[in-house]
Amino acid sequence: MNKKDLISFKKILIQKRTELLNKSNNNTHRGMNVDLDIDDVGDEIDTASQNSEKEMYFELVSNDKITLNAVNDALDKIEKKGIYGKCEYCENIIPFERLKAIPWTKYCIKCQEEIENLKK
């Protein structure tokens, strides 16, 4: 991968990291409001609805943390010459189009599918 492409991916990853951090800060404030509102619950249906919303909120936050860690890992790999863009499983080059779609990906499509099948 040439230097121009690495710089481009680095910019994209930094933007994504900023977006996730801003989202996290906003969610933290919103999450506090969800906790405060739980005391105002009128009945069991309201409680169940709020609990469901909180579970969904925490799942979204968890997914954002996973993505943020992957973005940070990708940025670290860019700083270490020759590491970014290599599949962590088979060590082959991840296709450029895949990196354009998901710049923080750790695996080529074949290995990603294998890993997902192992989790089933």
Buried (B, 14 or more C-beta within 10 A) or exposed (E): BEEEBBEBBBEBBEEBBEBBEEBBEEBEEEBEEBEEEEEEBEEEEEEEEBEEEBEEBEEEBEEBEEBBEBBBBBBEBBEEEEEBBBBBBEEEEBEEEBBEEBBBBBBBEEBBEEEEEEEE
